[in-house]
């Protein structure tokens, strides 16, 4: 889990520490988002959704929308996942690398079964400057979903 810098073996301890931190600093959006990620990884998406909803919508940003999209996707709530990932992309108005683009491709391919949109977002993700290993993993992932990508 390189994005949080926590070893999977210590997720329960990291969760406890984040819960303590949020009790002390209940408006810390970063810690709340990280706690939601920890809950999601532990297959507790309902807790992740609840904790994310403690943040006022006006304060949401790219990272929070992305985590909510991942949470909804893990629950099979495909349309809500799509909406959250699109909100993440809209919030960032990104021109560069964005992991939410790959997440959206996966939602379209595996959850909404929309191959055309999935292809669009896989191709978009591959248009970023990425290490060759990441491009190969992405192409393999698309192939696993039956999506033929542009070369």
N, C-alpha and C positions, 0 to 999 in steps of 0.2 A: 504494500500500500504506500507507494512512494509519495503520493500527493499529500498525505498526512504525516509522513515520517514516522509511522508506527508499525511495529512488527506484528503480524497477524497473531502470533502467540500471545501478545500482551493486549489484545483488544479489550478484554474485560476490564483490565486495570486502567486502560486509557479511557474507557467509557466512564468508569467511576470518577476519575480525575476531572473529566469534562462536566459531569453532573455536578460535582462540587464547585467547579469554577462558575457554572451558570447560576447556581444558587447564590453565589457571592456577587456575580455580575450578570444579572438577568437580561440585560440589553446587549450583551456581547454577541453580535450576529455571526462573527467568525466562529466562535466556540459553538454556537447553536448549530451552525451548518456542519461543523466537524462532528458534533455529537450525532446529528441526523445520519451522516455517512456511517458512523460506527454502528448505529442501530440497524441501518439498512444491510450492512455487511453481515450482521448477526441474524439476519432474517427476521427483523422486527420492524417492517416498514410502517406499520400503523403508528408506532412510537416515533419514528422518523417524521412522518407526516404531522403528527400532533406538535412536536417540538418546533418544526419549521413554521407552523401556523401561529406560533407565539410572537413571531416577528411581524410588525405591521407591514402590510403590503406595500406601502409607500417607500419602505426602506429596502425592498428587495432589489437584488442586483444579479448580474450574470451567474455568479457562483450559486446563489440560493435557488434561482430558477432551474439551473442545471441539476442541482441535487434533488429538487422536487421532481423534476422529470425522471431522474433515475429511480426515485422512490416510487412514483406512479407506475413506471415500467415494470418494476419488480413486483408490483401488485397486479399486473395485467390490466391496468387502467390506461389503455392505449391512447385514447383521444386526449386525456388529461396530460399524459406524458408528452405527446406531440405539442400541445399548447404551451407547456412549460419550456420545452426546448426552443420553440419558436420565440417565446418571450425572452429567453436567455440571449439568443442571437440578436433580437431586436434591441435589447438593453445595451449590448456591447457595440452594436453597429460595427461588427468586426470586419476587418479586411485581411487579417492575418490568421494564423493557426487557431483553430477552435475545436476542442474535443467534443463540444455539444453538436457539432456537425456530424461527427461519426455516431454519436448517440442517437441522433435523429434518423440517420440512415438505418440503424439497427431497428429502431421502433417501426419505421416504415416497412422494412423487410420482414421482421420476425413477429411483429405485433399487429400491424395494420394490413399486412400482406399486400402492399402497394409497391410492386417492383419498379415502376417508373420513377416514383419519388425516391425510393431507396437508391436506385442507380444515380439519380441526380446528386444526392448527398454523399454517396460514396465517391463519385467523381470529384465533387467539390472538395472533399477532405483530401483526396489524393493530389489536388492541385496545389496544396500547401507545400512548402519546403519541409520535407520529412526525411528522416534517415531511411535508407533503403530497407532496413529490417522492418520498419513500421509500415512502409508501403507494401511489402510482401505480406505481412500479417493482415493488412486491410484487404488486399486483393483476395487472399485466402478466405477471409470472413465473408466477403461478398459472394465468392464462389460457393461457399457452404450454404448460402441462402438462395443459390441459383441465379445470381445476378451477374450478367456479363458486363464488364466494365470497358471503357475506352482505354486504349493503350497509349 
